[in-house]
Amino acid sequence: MSIDEANKELPPNYEELKGAANRTSSWRERLKAVEELGQWNTPKTIDVLKHRLNNDTVYLVQEAAYRMLKQWGEDVQPPTRKTGDLIKGVNKILVRIKKSLPAGHSFEEFKEKLKKMRLDVYDAYEGERGADFDAWLEKVWASL
């Protein structure tokens, strides 16, 4: 069986990859799953990649899905970086977390509580901000 023929079938771990591609708590897992699914040209894998392209909160994941889909000749538009809040109501979420901590808490305590209470928010912004994440989060925390 040639590589092209093999890639017309679903990957043996398709359900696991589909789950990882949709896991909101880890953009890294979503990215890895998108890259692996992109090696299999099937209607089901293409559907998962299109969903990630159109609905992921992290640009890197959207971009990887786009590259994989283009590789298979799909008619897709490149993603655009979102402006504004990645997650609706993020300021209210962050205010609630800050208020739940004792007065005089540290930025590190705030960051840890955010990670524990809302890993989806933490993960999305960490994935989108990259190396600037800590500086951005500390600035937001100080302004709340």
C-alpha positions as CSV (number, residue, x, y, z in Angstrom):
1,M,0.0,0.0,0.0
2,S,1.5,3.4,-1.0
3,I,1.6,6.4,1.4
4,D,-1.1,8.1,-0.6
5,E,-3.4,5.1,-0.2
6,A,-2.7,4.9,3.5
7,N,-3.5,8.5,3.9
8,K,-7.0,7.9,2.5
9,E,-7.9,5.9,5.7
10,L,-8.5,7.2,9.1
11,P,-5.5,7.2,11.5
12,P,-5.8,4.3,13.9
13,N,-5.9,6.7,16.9
14,Y,-8.5,9.0,15.2
15,E,-10.9,9.2,18.2
16,E,-8.0,10.1,20.5
17,L,-6.7,12.8,18.1
18,K,-10.1,14.2,17.6
19,G,-10.5,14.5,21.4
20,A,-7.1,16.1,21.7
21,A,-7.9,18.6,18.9
22,N,-11.0,19.7,20.8
23,R,-9.5,19.8,24.3
24,T,-9.9,23.4,25.5
25,S,-7.4,23.1,28.3
26,S,-4.3,22.6,26.1
27,W,-3.5,24.5,23.0
28,R,-0.3,22.5,22.7
29,E,-2.3,19.2,22.6
30,R,-4.6,20.8,20.0
31,L,-1.7,21.9,17.9
32,K,0.0,18.4,18.0
33,A,-3.3,16.7,17.1
34,V,-3.9,19.1,14.2
35,E,-0.5,18.4,12.9
36,E,-1.0,14.6,13.1
37,L,-4.5,14.7,11.7
38,G,-3.1,16.8,8.8
39,Q,-1.2,13.7,7.6
40,W,-4.5,11.9,6.8
41,N,-6.6,13.1,3.9
42,T,-10.1,11.9,4.8
43,P,-13.5,13.7,5.1
44,K,-13.5,13.2,8.9
45,T,-10.0,14.6,9.5
46,I,-10.7,17.5,7.2
47,D,-13.9,18.3,9.2
48,V,-11.9,18.4,12.4
49,L,-9.2,20.6,10.8
50,K,-11.8,23.0,9.4
51,H,-13.4,23.2,12.9
52,R,-10.1,24.1,14.5
53,L,-9.4,26.6,11.7
54,N,-12.7,28.4,12.2
55,N,-13.1,28.0,16.0
56,D,-9.8,27.8,17.8
57,T,-9.0,30.6,20.2
58,V,-5.2,30.3,19.5
59,Y,-3.9,31.6,16.2
60,L,-1.0,29.0,16.1
61,V,-3.6,26.2,16.1
62,Q,-5.7,27.9,13.4
63,E,-2.7,28.5,11.3
64,A,-1.5,24.9,11.5
65,A,-5.0,23.7,10.5
66,Y,-5.0,26.1,7.6
67,R,-1.6,24.8,6.4
68,M,-2.8,21.2,6.6
69,L,-6.0,21.9,4.7
70,K,-4.2,23.9,2.0
71,Q,-1.8,21.0,1.6
72,W,-4.8,18.8,0.7
73,G,-6.1,21.4,-1.8
74,E,-9.1,22.5,0.4
75,D,-10.7,25.8,-0.4
76,V,-10.0,27.7,2.9
77,Q,-9.1,31.2,3.8
78,P,-6.1,32.0,6.0
79,P,-7.0,32.8,9.7
80,T,-6.7,36.3,11.0
81,R,-5.5,37.2,14.4
82,K,-8.3,38.1,16.7
83,T,-8.4,41.6,18.2
84,G,-9.9,42.2,21.6
85,D,-10.8,39.5,24.0
86,L,-10.2,35.9,22.9
87,I,-12.7,34.7,25.5
88,K,-15.9,36.7,26.0
89,G,-16.2,38.2,29.5
90,V,-12.5,37.6,30.3
91,N,-12.3,40.8,32.4
92,K,-15.2,39.7,34.7
93,I,-13.5,36.3,35.1
94,L,-10.2,37.8,36.1
95,V,-11.8,40.3,38.5
96,R,-13.7,37.4,40.2
97,I,-10.4,35.5,40.6
98,K,-8.6,38.5,42.0
99,K,-11.4,39.3,44.4
100,S,-11.3,35.7,45.6
101,L,-7.8,36.1,46.8
102,P,-6.8,37.9,50.1
103,A,-5.8,41.5,49.9
104,G,-2.1,41.9,49.3
105,H,-1.8,38.7,47.3
106,S,1.1,38.3,44.8
107,F,0.9,38.2,41.1
108,E,2.1,34.5,41.3
109,E,-0.8,33.6,43.5
110,F,-3.2,35.2,41.1
111,K,-1.6,33.4,38.1
112,E,-1.8,30.1,39.9
113,K,-5.4,30.6,40.9
114,L,-6.3,31.5,37.3
115,K,-4.6,28.4,36.1
116,K,-6.5,26.2,38.7
117,M,-9.9,27.8,38.3
118,R,-10.0,28.6,34.5
119,L,-7.4,26.6,32.7
120,D,-9.2,27.2,29.5
121,V,-8.7,31.0,29.8
122,Y,-5.1,30.6,31.0
123,D,-4.3,28.3,28.2
124,A,-5.9,30.3,25.4
125,Y,-4.1,33.5,26.4
126,E,-0.8,31.8,27.1
127,G,-1.0,30.2,23.6
128,E,-1.9,33.5,21.9
129,R,0.5,35.7,23.8
130,G,3.5,33.3,23.9
131,A,6.6,34.8,25.5
132,D,4.7,38.0,26.4
133,F,2.0,36.1,28.4
134,D,3.4,36.8,31.9
135,A,4.0,40.5,31.2
136,W,0.5,40.8,29.7
137,L,-1.1,39.0,32.6
138,E,0.7,41.0,35.2
139,K,-0.3,44.2,33.6
140,V,-3.9,43.1,33.5
141,W,-3.7,41.9,37.1
142,A,-2.3,45.3,38.3
143,S,-5.1,47.2,36.4
144,L,-8.0,45.2,37.9
